[in-house]
Amino acid sequence: MKIDFIVCEDNPKTRKTICDWLESYIDHKDIQLLVATSQPEEALSLVTEDEATKICLLDINLNKEMNGVALAEKIRSINMNTKIIFITAYAEWAVESLNRNIEPFAYLTKPLDRQTFDWHIRRLLKKIKELQDLQMYPNVGLIKLEAYGRTHYKKVEGITHIETHHKEGYLTVHTIQGEKIIHRSRLNDMLQTLNKIQSSTFLQCYKSTLVNPYYIESTDKKQGEIILKNGTRLFMSRSREVQEEIDRRVMGGNS
């Protein structure tokens, strides 16, 4: 797993803090810090289409001709697979990046918080490893979904959530592509099958629903709802134990 960090931040103190925090992840072999700079052109020059995955931590409000949002656009034009983490003290810049379809992995708000920083970095490194493993072992993590004579082969991590179907003994499997696939199984049996294929991937958030925590954007405990990254709303159990487990799993904890 080859990973190169690129930091572009015009505040020297913040830049040093980021570099100090990244030290715990850098092994100078597979994971390295390519550059920490205040110059967007220097950061841009190091983004290439090589085997290493690039993670760019970009200050949105650079006091330069090119701000962090414009820099991210240029980076993506060179390498679409580059991972972007924005650093900002201004919420309106986050809206600007969304309007321009940059889709960063995360936003870090100033003043930076070490716990939040580490959580996002660990989550991103884990995701990169999973994607690289899938490329090396493309058939690992497949589940066979069958009903009414049709068979679908889907990757477990591409399933967002699963709900009981109106017909007893059947489930509706929802994927990131927006598919709704009918599968003959009981909910509890499905949960066991999924976790055998890829452990700790799914959890039961409601009596009739399984959810993949990776796709959870937010929860509303008062309303008893989960909101997924694609905007889908799911029922959430009122059980404190279930809600705490959802929090823990979204934050990267294992079963």
N, C-alpha and C positions, 0 to 999 in steps of 0.2 A: 504494500500500500504506500505509494509515493505521494506525498502531500507537500505543497509549497505554500507557506503563508506570505502574504503581501499586505503591509500596513501602510495606509496613506492617511495621515492625521497631521494637521498643521500646528496643533498645540504640543510643544515639546514635552511638557509634563505628562499629558495624556498619552502621548506616543510612547514614552518610557514606561509608563504603567502597563500598557498593553504588551510591550516587549517582555517586561518582567513576568507578567502572568503567563505568557506563551511559553516561557522557558520550561515549565513543567511538562509540556507536550512535545517538545523538540528533542529528537535524539541525534540530529546531525547526520542521519543516515537515510531513513525513510521519510522523516518529517523534519522540515527545516524552515527557517525564516529567511526568505530571499532578500527582503528589503523592508526597512521602516523609514519612510520619507514623508516630507511635506509637499513634494512635487508630484502632481498627477501624471506628468509626462514620464517620469522615471518609473512609476508604478506600472504604467501602461506598457512600457518597453519590455517588461518582464513577463507579460502575459503571452504565452505561446501555446501551440497545439502539440505539446509533448505528452509523455505518459503520466506525468505528475498531475494530480488534481490541484487546482489553484483555489485557495481560500483568500479572498480579499476583504480586509476590514477597512472600510472607507468612511472617512469623515464626510458627512453630507455637506456641511457648511464650510468648505475649504475657501480660504480668502485668496482665491486665484481666479484666473479667467475661466477655468473649468471647475465647476462644483462636483461634489461626489456623485450626484445623480447622473450628470453628463458623462463622468468618468466611467460609471458602471455601464452605461449604454455602449460606450466605446469598447470596454472590456468584453461585453457579451457579443459584440460584433466580431471580435477576434476569436473568442472561445466561448461558445454557448453554455458549456458545462461548468464554467467558473462559478464557484459559490460566493455569494455576496452577503456580507454582514455590514449593515449601515450603523454608523455611530452619529448620534445627533442630540442636540439639546432643544431642538425645535420640532414640535409635533407636526407642523404644517409641511415640513419637508418629507415626512413619511407619507403624507397624502400625495405629494408630488410624485414620489417614486412609484406609488400604486397607479397613478394616472398614466404613467409612461410604461406600464407593464414590465417593470424590471423584476418583480417577484423575488425580493431578497429572501435569504433563509431566515434572517432575524434582524431586529433593531436593538441596538444597545443605546440607552439614554444616559446622557451626562447629568450628574457625575456618575462615573462607572461604578458598578457594584460587583465585587469579586465573585460572589456566589452565582449571580445571574450570568456573568461572563463565562464561568466554568460550565454552567449547565448548558448553555448554547453551544459552546465548543465541543463538549463531550457528546452532545446529541448529534452534532454535525459529523464528527469523526465516526460515530457509530453508523450513521446513515451512509456515509461514503464507503465504509467497510462492507456493509450489507449490499450495496450496489455493485461493488467490485466482486464480491463473492458470487452474486447472481450472474455476472458476466463470465466468470471462470467456471461456474457450475450452473448452467442455464436451466437444468431440469430439477434442481433442488428447490424444495418449497412449493411443489405443485400439488394441487388438490383436484380430484375428479368430482365434478358435479353432474348428477344424473337425474333425469325425470322425463317421463312421457317419451322414452325412446331416444332422447337427445343426451349427448355427453359433451361437457365443456371441461377443458383443462385450464385451470387458472392458478396464477401465483398467489399464495396466501397473503403476501404483503400488499397485493393490489386490491384486496377486498376491504371496503370501508366499514360495512356493518351488515348484519344478518337479522332478519325478522321472521317471526312465524307467519306462515301463509294462511289465508282464510280456510284452506283445506287442511284438515288435521293430518299430521305426519309429513308435511311439506314445509319448506323454508324458502324465503326470497333472499337471494344473495346479491348485494349491491357492490359494484366495483368502481374504481376511480375513473373508468371510462364511461360511467353512467349506465352500465348494463344492469338489468334486473333478471337474474337467472334463478329459475325454480329448481330446487334440489330436494330430493326425497330423503328426509332425515328428521330426527327429533333434535330440539335445540341443545339439550345437554350432551347428546351423542356428538353433535357437530362441534361443540366446544372442545370435547376431549380429542376429537380427530385433528382439529386445527392445532392444538397445543402439542400434539405428538409430532406433527409435521414441522412446526416452528414454535418452540416453547415460548410461553408468556406473550403471545401475539395478541390474543383476544381476551376480553372479559365480559361477563354478563352484567350489563348496566341496568337492566329492567327485566321483568319476568318473561317478556317476549322478544328481547333484543340482545344481541351480542355486538360489541363495538371494538374496532381496532383503535387503541389509544393514540396511535401516531396521527390519526386524522382529526383528533379533537382540537377545535379552536378555542372553545370556552365552555363553561358550565354555569347554569343558573340554578342554584340550590333552592331558591324561593319558589321558582316556577317548576322545579323538577325537570329541567331540560339540559340536554347536551347539544351544542351547536358544532357541527363539523366544519372543516375548512372550506367545503364546497357550499356551505349555507344550509345543509340539511339539519333539521331539528329532530332529536330523538328524545323519548321519555327517559328519565333517570330516576332510579329508585330513591325513595326518601330515607332509606337506611343509611345511618351514619357510617357504618362499616363499609358499605358499597361506595359511598361518596369519597371516603378516605382512600380506598383502594384505587379509585379512578384518579385522584390527585397524585398518588404515589406512582402509578404506572405512566401517567402523562409526563411526570417529571423524570422518568427514566429508571424507576425502580423495577426490580424483578419480582416475580411471585415468590 
